């Protein structure tokens, strides 16, 4: 991505994409009684196929989820374990979950790649809302991170209302894996929420199979790569952006010939090139100051801030940057020389102080010589005999 897609990607991440797993059950814990759920085998199979051995793993569990089987399957990886609570009536504490995911965010920044596993097996459909809020607050999902949300027992009609209100599930690189049925006859369906299609936002069924993903061939991994095609075509949708005048990158007014919508400048031309390639129209959201430019992006009132921003430590605490496309390097420079009249060619090379010194010398030296001559005429100098 280019810098115009700021706040969505990390700056210069050289690591391969990491995969985030969020396991959320939509039926009660008692519903698992008598069933030999093979989730641990499926988790191990997916992790082994999609994660390199040098990756780290972060495990978030609730009080009802047994973690030893998964910890055993993650043998050889660095594992960060944190506990989250989920009460079917009250939901998960958002502040606590945000603090946990911020710790996971620090682990991700220091790892070659990271797999985050969120396991909740209690009655917790309300867990999706705080999970989405915490992902945004902690900036867990970035351009190098993918989210695989595993649900069990959810219907197709109930998935869209659950996912649509939450930005991480609709706009981020997120897949939804819904599992149904008993152990002997389990069925899994892979969904991808596309916010921009020719018919509007929709939940697309990508793949459906019986059994566990480990029994598949490379088709499953190939489907994961479809996450990169989520924004390949906006189908003419309107994309809201924010910016403020900052010459020569972003200017407002009709001074420039060919300016459209009163905007022009290098960043605006870059945005128009991206809009033409990805098939979307640009709508500039009015802002009063530079703080509001980024605040509207943080609040998801605008899709991106399409103006060049310097990468500063204080800004990195609030949002992430995309890959830079322009570098500011220190250099030695001088003012551009101007053409001067030819009659100044004798005067211009020397400064005013030098010319004043020359004029003083021309005036004072003759006066001194005349004075010396007059003083010499008053003496009678006769030859010595």
C-alpha positions as CSV (number, residue, x, y, z in Angstrom):
1,X,0.0,0.0,0.0
2,X,1.0,3.6,-0.4
3,X,1.1,6.3,2.3
4,X,-2.5,7.3,1.3
5,X,-3.6,4.2,3.1
6,X,-2.2,5.4,6.4
7,X,-3.5,4.0,9.8
8,X,-4.1,0.6,8.3
9,X,-0.6,-0.8,8.0
10,X,2.7,-0.9,9.9
11,X,5.7,1.0,8.7
12,X,8.1,-1.2,6.8
13,X,7.2,-4.6,8.2
14,X,9.5,-7.1,6.6
15,X,7.9,-10.1,8.2
16,X,5.5,-12.4,6.5
17,X,1.8,-12.1,7.2
18,X,0.8,-13.5,10.6
19,X,-2.5,-15.2,11.2
20,X,-4.8,-14.3,14.1
21,X,-7.2,-16.9,15.3
22,X,-10.2,-15.9,17.4
23,X,-12.3,-18.9,18.7
24,X,-15.8,-17.9,19.8
25,X,-18.6,-20.3,20.6
26,X,-22.2,-19.2,20.1
27,X,-23.7,-22.0,22.1
28,X,-23.5,-22.7,25.8
29,X,-20.6,-24.6,27.5
30,X,-23.1,-27.3,28.4
31,X,-23.8,-27.8,24.7
32,X,-20.4,-29.4,24.3
33,X,-21.1,-32.1,26.9
34,X,-20.9,-35.5,25.4
35,X,-19.2,-34.3,22.3
36,X,-15.5,-35.0,21.5
37,X,-14.8,-31.7,19.8
38,X,-11.6,-31.9,17.8
39,X,-10.9,-28.2,17.9
40,X,-7.4,-28.9,19.3
41,X,-6.5,-31.1,16.3
42,X,-7.9,-28.5,13.9
43,X,-6.0,-25.7,15.6
44,X,-2.8,-27.6,15.5
45,X,-3.3,-28.5,11.8
46,X,-4.0,-25.0,10.7
47,X,-1.2,-23.5,12.8
48,X,1.3,-26.0,11.4
49,X,0.3,-25.3,7.8
50,X,0.1,-21.5,8.0
51,X,2.8,-20.5,10.5
52,X,6.6,-20.8,10.4
53,X,8.5,-22.3,13.2
54,X,10.1,-19.0,14.2
55,X,6.7,-17.4,14.8
56,X,5.4,-16.5,18.2
57,X,2.0,-17.5,19.5
58,X,-0.3,-15.5,21.8
59,X,-3.1,-17.4,23.6
60,X,-6.0,-15.6,25.2
61,X,-8.5,-17.9,27.0
62,X,-11.5,-17.6,29.3
63,X,-11.9,-19.4,32.6
64,X,-13.8,-22.3,31.0
65,X,-11.3,-23.1,28.2
66,X,-8.7,-25.8,28.9
67,X,-5.5,-24.6,27.4
68,X,-3.0,-27.4,28.0
69,X,-3.9,-29.3,24.8
70,X,-3.3,-26.2,22.7
71,X,-0.1,-25.3,24.6
72,X,1.2,-28.8,23.9
73,X,0.4,-28.4,20.2
74,X,2.3,-25.1,20.2
75,X,5.5,-26.8,21.4
76,X,8.6,-25.1,20.1
77,X,7.0,-21.6,19.8
78,X,7.1,-18.6,22.1
79,X,3.7,-18.5,23.8
80,X,2.2,-15.5,25.5
81,X,-0.8,-16.6,27.7
82,X,-3.4,-14.2,29.0
83,X,-6.8,-14.7,30.6
84,X,-10.0,-13.0,29.6
85,X,-13.4,-13.4,31.3
86,X,-16.7,-13.7,29.5
87,X,-20.0,-13.6,31.3
88,X,-23.0,-14.4,29.1
89,X,-25.0,-11.6,30.7
90,X,-22.4,-8.9,31.1
91,X,-20.0,-9.7,28.3
92,X,-16.3,-9.3,28.4
93,X,-14.7,-6.3,30.1
94,X,-13.5,-4.1,27.2
95,X,-10.8,-2.3,29.2
96,X,-9.3,-5.5,30.4
97,X,-9.4,-7.0,26.9
98,X,-7.8,-3.9,25.5
99,X,-4.9,-4.1,28.0
100,X,-4.4,-7.7,27.1
101,X,-4.4,-7.0,23.3
102,X,-2.0,-4.1,23.8
103,X,0.5,-6.6,25.4
104,X,-0.1,-8.9,22.4
105,X,0.5,-5.9,20.1
106,X,3.9,-5.4,21.8
107,X,4.7,-9.1,21.2
108,X,3.7,-8.7,17.5
109,X,6.0,-5.7,17.1
110,X,9.0,-7.7,18.4
111,X,8.2,-10.9,16.6
112,X,9.0,-12.1,13.1
113,X,5.3,-13.1,12.8
114,X,2.6,-13.8,15.4
115,X,-0.4,-16.0,15.7
116,X,-3.0,-14.8,18.2
117,X,-5.5,-17.4,19.5
118,X,-8.6,-16.2,21.4
119,X,-10.5,-19.1,22.9
120,X,-13.9,-18.6,24.4
121,X,-16.2,-21.6,24.8
122,X,-18.8,-20.1,27.2
123,X,-22.1,-18.6,26.0
124,X,-20.6,-15.5,24.6
125,X,-22.0,-14.0,21.4
126,X,-21.5,-10.6,23.0
127,X,-17.8,-11.3,23.0
128,X,-17.6,-10.2,19.4
129,X,-18.3,-6.5,20.1
130,X,-15.6,-6.0,22.8
131,X,-13.2,-8.1,20.8
132,X,-13.7,-5.8,17.8
133,X,-13.4,-2.7,20.0
134,X,-10.2,-4.0,21.6
135,X,-8.7,-4.9,18.3
136,X,-9.2,-1.3,17.1
137,X,-8.0,0.3,20.4
138,X,-4.9,-1.9,20.5
139,X,-4.2,-1.8,16.8
140,X,-3.8,-5.5,16.8
141,X,-4.8,-6.0,13.1
142,X,-2.5,-4.3,10.7
143,X,-1.5,-4.9,7.1
144,X,0.7,-7.8,8.0
145,X,-2.0,-9.5,10.1
146,X,-4.9,-11.7,9.2
147,X,-7.8,-12.7,11.4
148,X,-9.5,-16.0,11.3
149,X,-12.7,-15.9,13.4
150,X,-13.9,-19.4,14.3
151,X,-17.6,-19.7,15.2
152,X,-19.5,-22.9,16.0
153,X,-23.2,-23.4,15.6
154,X,-23.9,-20.0,13.9
155,X,-26.4,-19.7,11.0
156,X,-25.7,-17.9,7.8
157,X,-28.6,-15.4,8.5
158,X,-27.1,-14.5,11.9
159,X,-23.5,-14.0,10.8
160,X,-24.0,-10.8,8.8
161,X,-25.7,-8.9,11.7
162,X,-23.0,-10.1,14.0
163,X,-20.1,-8.9,11.8
164,X,-21.5,-5.9,10.0
165,X,-21.3,-3.4,12.9
166,X,-17.7,-4.1,13.6
167,X,-14.8,-2.6,11.5
168,X,-12.2,-5.3,12.2
169,X,-14.6,-8.0,11.0
170,X,-15.7,-6.2,7.8
171,X,-12.9,-3.9,6.7
172,X,-9.8,-5.7,8.1
173,X,-8.4,-8.9,6.6
174,X,-10.8,-11.2,8.3
175,X,-12.2,-14.7,7.4
176,X,-15.0,-16.4,9.3
177,X,-14.9,-20.2,9.8
178,X,-18.2,-21.5,11.0
179,X,-18.3,-25.1,12.2
180,X,-21.5,-27.2,12.6
181,X,-22.4,-30.8,13.4
182,X,-21.0,-33.5,15.6
183,X,-17.6,-35.0,15.4
184,X,-18.6,-37.8,13.1
185,X,-20.4,-35.5,10.6
186,X,-18.8,-32.0,11.1
187,X,-19.2,-29.4,8.4
188,X,-17.1,-26.2,8.1
189,X,-17.9,-23.2,6.0
190,X,-15.5,-20.4,5.2
191,X,-17.0,-16.9,4.8
192,X,-15.4,-13.6,3.7
193,X,-17.2,-10.3,4.4
194,X,-16.8,-8.0,1.4
195,X,-17.8,-4.4,2.2
196,X,-17.5,-3.4,-1.5
197,X,-19.3,-5.4,-4.2
198,X,-21.5,-4.6,-7.2
199,X,-24.5,-5.3,-5.0
200,X,-23.3,-3.6,-1.8
201,X,-21.8,-5.2,1.3
202,X,-22.3,-8.9,1.5
203,X,-21.1,-12.0,3.3
204,X,-19.6,-14.3,0.7
205,X,-19.3,-18.1,1.1
206,X,-15.8,-19.0,0.0
207,X,-15.6,-22.7,0.7
208,X,-17.5,-25.5,2.4
209,X,-16.2,-28.9,3.4
210,X,-16.9,-31.8,5.7
211,X,-14.2,-32.9,8.1
212,X,-11.4,-30.7,9.4
213,X,-9.2,-28.3,7.4
214,X,-6.2,-30.6,7.9
215,X,-7.7,-33.1,5.5
216,X,-7.8,-30.6,2.7
217,X,-5.1,-29.9,0.2
218,X,-3.5,-26.5,-0.5
219,X,-7.0,-25.1,-1.4
220,X,-7.5,-24.0,2.1
221,X,-4.3,-21.9,2.1
222,X,-5.1,-20.6,-1.3
223,X,-8.5,-19.4,0.1
224,X,-6.6,-17.5,2.8
225,X,-4.8,-15.5,0.2
226,X,-8.1,-14.2,-1.0
227,X,-7.9,-11.7,1.8
228,X,-5.6,-9.7,-0.4
229,X,-8.3,-9.3,-3.0
230,X,-10.8,-7.6,-0.6
231,X,-10.1,-4.1,-1.8
232,X,-9.0,-4.9,-5.4
233,X,-12.2,-3.4,-6.7
234,X,-14.5,-0.9,-4.8
235,X,-17.2,-1.1,-7.6
236,X,-17.6,2.6,-7.8
237,X,-18.2,3.1,-4.1
238,X,-17.5,6.4,-2.4
239,X,-14.5,6.5,-0.1
240,X,-14.3,9.2,2.5
241,X,-10.9,10.8,3.1
242,X,-9.5,13.6,5.2
243,X,-6.8,16.1,4.4
244,X,-5.8,19.7,5.0
245,X,-4.0,22.1,2.6
246,X,-0.2,21.4,2.7
247,X,1.7,22.6,-0.4
248,X,2.7,21.1,-2.7
249,X,1.1,17.8,-1.6
250,X,-2.5,19.0,-1.1
251,X,-3.9,22.3,-2.2
252,X,-7.4,23.7,-2.4
253,X,-8.8,26.2,-4.8
254,X,-9.2,26.7,-8.6
255,X,-5.7,28.2,-9.2
256,X,-4.4,25.1,-10.8
257,X,-5.7,24.3,-14.3
258,X,-7.5,21.0,-14.4
259,X,-8.2,20.9,-10.7
260,X,-11.2,18.8,-9.9
261,X,-13.5,19.5,-6.9
262,X,-11.2,22.3,-6.0
263,X,-8.4,20.0,-4.9
264,X,-5.0,19.5,-6.5
265,X,-1.4,18.7,-5.5
266,X,0.9,15.7,-5.6
267,X,-0.9,13.7,-3.0
268,X,-4.3,14.4,-4.6
269,X,-3.0,13.3,-7.9
270,X,-1.7,10.1,-6.3
271,X,-5.1,9.5,-4.7
272,X,-6.8,10.0,-8.0
273,X,-4.5,7.5,-9.6
274,X,-5.3,4.9,-6.9
275,X,-9.0,5.7,-7.2
276,X,-8.9,5.1,-10.9
277,X,-7.1,1.8,-10.5
278,X,-9.3,0.5,-7.7
279,X,-12.6,2.0,-9.1
280,X,-13.8,4.3,-6.3
281,X,-14.7,7.9,-6.0
282,X,-13.2,10.3,-3.5
283,X,-15.2,12.4,-1.0
284,X,-13.2,14.8,1.2
285,X,-14.6,15.1,4.7
286,X,-14.5,18.7,6.0
287,X,-12.1,19.2,8.9
288,X,-11.3,22.2,11.1
289,X,-7.7,21.3,12.0
290,X,-5.0,18.7,11.7
291,X,-6.1,16.9,14.8
292,X,-9.5,16.3,13.3
293,X,-7.9,14.9,10.2
294,X,-6.6,11.9,12.1
295,X,-9.4,11.7,14.6
296,X,-12.0,11.1,11.9
297,X,-9.9,8.2,10.7
298,X,-9.4,6.8,14.2
299,X,-13.2,7.0,14.7
300,X,-13.8,5.3,11.3
301,X,-15.7,8.4,10.0
302,X,-13.2,8.5,7.2
303,X,-11.4,5.6,5.4
304,X,-8.0,7.2,5.3
305,X,-6.0,10.4,5.7
306,X,-4.6,11.1,2.3
307,X,-1.9,13.5,3.2
308,X,1.8,13.1,3.8
309,X,2.7,12.7,7.5
310,X,6.1,12.6,9.1
311,X,6.7,9.4,11.1
312,X,7.2,10.7,14.7
313,X,7.4,8.7,18.0
314,X,4.3,10.4,19.4
315,X,2.3,9.6,16.3
316,X,3.3,6.0,16.4
317,X,1.6,5.7,19.8
318,X,-1.8,6.6,18.2
319,X,-1.8,5.0,14.8
320,X,0.4,3.1,12.3
321,X,1.7,4.2,9.0
322,X,1.8,2.5,5.6
323,X,5.0,2.2,3.5
324,X,6.7,5.6,2.9
325,X,6.8,6.8,-0.7
326,X,8.9,9.9,-0.1
327,X,12.0,10.4,1.9
328,X,13.4,13.6,3.3
329,X,17.2,13.5,3.3
330,X,19.5,16.2,4.7
331,X,21.5,18.0,2.1
332,X,23.5,21.1,1.4
333,X,21.8,23.7,-0.7
334,X,21.8,27.3,-1.7
335,X,19.3,29.8,-3.0
336,X,18.5,29.7,-6.7
337,X,20.6,32.3,-8.4
338,X,18.7,35.2,-10.1
339,X,19.6,37.0,-13.3
340,X,20.9,40.6,-12.6
341,X,21.5,43.5,-14.9
342,X,24.9,43.5,-16.7
343,X,26.0,46.8,-15.3
344,X,26.1,45.2,-11.9
345,X,28.6,42.6,-13.0
346,X,31.4,44.8,-11.6
347,X,29.7,45.7,-8.4
348,X,27.9,42.5,-7.5
349,X,30.9,40.2,-6.8
350,X,32.0,42.3,-3.8
351,X,29.9,43.2,-0.8
352,X,29.0,46.7,0.3
353,X,31.5,46.6,3.1
354,X,34.3,45.8,0.6
355,X,33.3,48.6,-1.7
356,X,33.1,51.1,1.2
357,X,36.6,50.1,2.3
358,X,37.9,50.6,-1.2
359,X,36.2,54.1,-1.4
360,X,37.7,55.1,1.9
361,X,41.1,53.9,0.7
362,X,40.8,56.0,-2.5
363,X,39.9,59.1,-0.4
364,X,42.3,58.7,2.5
365,X,45.4,57.6,0.7
366,X,45.7,60.6,-1.6
367,X,45.0,62.9,1.3
368,X,47.9,61.3,3.3
369,X,50.2,61.6,0.3
370,X,49.4,65.3,-0.2
371,X,49.9,65.9,3.5
372,X,53.3,64.2,3.4
373,X,54.3,66.3,0.3
374,X,53.3,69.6,1.9
375,X,55.2,68.7,5.1
376,X,58.3,67.9,3.0
377,X,58.3,71.3,1.2
378,X,58.8,73.2,4.6
379,X,62.3,71.9,5.2
380,X,65.5,73.1,3.6
381,X,67.3,70.1,2.6
382,X,70.9,71.0,1.5
383,X,73.6,68.7,0.3
384,X,76.2,67.6,2.8
385,X,79.7,68.8,2.0
